[in-house]
Amino acid sequence: MPKLKEGTLVPTPEEDARINAGIAADPDTHEVSDSEFKRMKPMGRPKAEITKERITVRLSPDVLSVFKATGKGWQTRMDRALKEYVQEHSQDEIQRL
């Protein structure tokens, strides 16, 4: 078991017994059988085929505010805009900026 952070509260055996008794008394819950457990599938967002690289970049406040003003997903839209720019311009043109 990993080391717990200072101040982490761990239930006493008595508290743990009361918690388990409450779970057992709840008609909407039950122990998952081994066969049920084997049929379970992970939930959540699937892994992307192409992952992005995390970087640190400095941007002009005006450029950043325009993209942030578009709401959730602004980083994806900024990435798309940069991709389009790279596709439409040669490396020499980009270096001259």
C-alpha positions in Angstrom: 0.0 0.0 0.0 1.4 3.4 -0.9 2.4 5.8 1.9 -0.6 8.0 2.8 -0.4 11.8 2.9 -0.1 13.4 6.3 -3.6 14.1 7.7 -5.3 11.3 5.7 -8.2 9.9 7.7 -8.5 6.2 7.8 -11.7 4.6 9.3 -11.3 2.7 12.5 -12.2 -1.0 12.4 -15.5 -0.1 14.1 -16.3 2.6 11.5 -15.3 0.2 8.7 -17.7 -2.4 10.1 -20.6 0.2 10.2 -19.8 1.3 6.6 -19.8 -2.4 5.4 -23.1 -3.0 7.3 -24.6 0.0 5.6 -23.5 -1.3 2.2 -24.8 -4.8 3.0 -28.2 -3.3 4.0 -28.6 -1.3 0.8 -30.9 -3.2 -1.6 -29.4 -1.4 -4.6 -25.9 -2.8 -4.1 -24.3 -6.2 -4.2 -20.9 -7.9 -4.3 -19.7 -8.3 -7.8 -19.1 -11.9 -8.7 -15.9 -13.0 -10.5 -17.8 -13.6 -13.7 -19.4 -10.2 -13.5 -16.0 -8.6 -12.8 -14.4 -10.3 -15.9 -17.2 -9.0 -18.1 -16.6 -5.4 -17.0 -15.0 -3.0 -19.5 -13.0 0.1 -18.7 -15.0 3.3 -18.9 -13.8 6.8 -19.8 -12.2 8.5 -22.7 -10.5 6.1 -25.2 -6.8 6.7 -25.9 -6.3 9.0 -28.9 -4.6 7.5 -32.0 -2.4 10.6 -32.2 -1.3 12.1 -29.0 -0.2 15.7 -28.6 3.0 16.9 -27.0 2.8 19.0 -23.8 4.9 22.1 -24.2 5.3 25.6 -22.7 4.9 28.4 -25.1 4.7 32.2 -24.7 1.9 33.9 -26.7 0.8 37.5 -27.2 -2.0 38.4 -24.8 -4.2 39.5 -27.7 -3.8 36.2 -29.6 -4.5 34.2 -26.4 -7.6 36.2 -25.5 -9.1 35.7 -29.0 -8.7 31.9 -28.7 -9.8 31.7 -25.0 -12.9 33.8 -25.8 -14.1 31.0 -28.1 -14.7 28.8 -25.0 -14.0 25.2 -24.1 -11.8 23.6 -26.7 -9.8 26.7 -27.5 -6.4 24.9 -27.4 -7.7 22.4 -30.0 -8.8 25.2 -32.2 -5.5 27.0 -31.8 -3.7 23.7 -32.8 -6.0 23.4 -35.8 -5.2 27.0 -36.9 -1.5 26.4 -36.6 -1.8 23.1 -38.6 -3.6 24.9 -41.4 -1.0 27.7 -41.4 1.8 25.1 -41.6 0.1 23.3 -44.5 -0.4 26.5 -46.4 3.1 27.9 -46.0 6.6 26.6 -46.8 9.2 26.1 -44.1 11.2 29.0 -45.6 8.2 31.3 -45.3 7.7 30.3 -41.7 11.4 30.8 -40.9 11.2 34.4 -42.3 8.5 35.4 -39.8 
